[in-house]
């Protein structure tokens, strides 16, 4: 199902310069989507259900062994700020867990970062809930407070102190602040994150056996860690809610790392992709092609807009040198008040952030 022809024409005429607007969501493959959504809603405050759809993933063939795959997906947000979760389950096949114990430095997204304006309060609440905490509150190489824990599926999350709060909520933490990515060679991989994604500031670049990593699998290894942030203030429609973010690259130096999805498909359990909200998908297509990392998936070449049930847009993927799948979404339509059939058509407004009152309408989609 596509948007009406008049809207399609509008989309084709809407040629914008490439702009990265922030981390829209982190893809999380699970074995039971309703169980996962309930857990993330209760413990991580991901209680705004932007959309839910059961459908066939027909365009992801390069990453699903050339076959369309049945799936069920939920996009959940936390209005305190940060990126969301795209909770994703294979339904046409049994989701396959990793075939080996994942360790720090294995290739791909190993840890999801969450933000918290009160790291002690978050830690104490998680402890009271008997969550699987892997460390106490520790300092990273430049003194930032953080800690690590596992979720019900064994995924590792890092909670990082960050003062940014978009809209105060009951949640004791915010949404996605970034990720930790294992790479073969930092010098080879860093260009994608700096040049394409705009993480142009190096917060630290250290090599050691790090005390703050002890407690996570592989945390006793000698590694090189590079923490990146972006200097630019993001200026997209949803940027005020996403806020600032970080990406940490880790290269293990005393063992040979494994590909996290070795022998498995995109969508199987674990962190499956990192998704950025963007404008200017046509400019981006040319930029990454010239860099030698062309789109592996490109919905805009198949149709003017891709219908996701309650939302619509164009999406594409590239694969970073270490294998991480990075998704780009140019949003065309989102639900605002589903019961009234009220949707926001982003193709008919000027570029720039949405007014803050409009984000308040997202709370109507809260699941309690």
C-alpha angles and dihedrals in degrees: 000000000000134000116267116286092253090058092046089056089050091052093050091052093047100092109166131176113259113274130172108217101183143280105315096184148334114234113232118190113209141175097228116029099192092047090048095049091049091050095046090044093053101038105028100030094241092149105135107095104203094177143344123197138168110201147123119286095222101160099051094077096128088062101036101057092267095297130111109244131209112234145166120217137184125188109208128183138191112218091210084081141265133086124313136239122254098205106202133186131183107230100173092060138019111275109245121222121214114288093222138031108278117229137189108280096031109137118273135018107342102164135027117216121220125189127231130182090201110037095179093052091049092048094049093049093049088049091051089051089053093238117168102266113190099190141010121246104300139173123250119220092284097040102265113150117238145141139197134232141164127240126220091280096048096257112147120234129188117208110207129191111246125159094213114115119170098186122357112245138173087256115108092217140031131235134277114335095176141287144268111236126194113221136182094223123009093204090056096046103036095077092069092053095043103037104031101030098033100237090146101154122081108213092184139345110194137159120203146091097285124218093208091059096055108112098042120093108274091010092129092064125104107251143168112234125194118184115199133193134175122250095201121086105234113241107190129121093269099029095106090063097041093053125180119334142190137217121200121198119201126192116188112218106187102052141029110261125226128226105256091221096042108152092002139093134247105269095038115123117301136045103329104179146345112236127205126196107228146171123215104040091172093057090045091052091058094042097054092042091056089049091055096253105101122182111280089194123027119175092180090067090055101043141354093248132007115225115223097181101258097019137039140197145113122288137187140172138215127187117228119222093264091050102260112150112227117193127202121200125191101196119219103167137013133176117253104170107008096185091058094041090243113159131172114234105206092186090071100053135075119262118267139073122324116245112268093241089064091060088056088067088066088073088072086070093055115129112212 
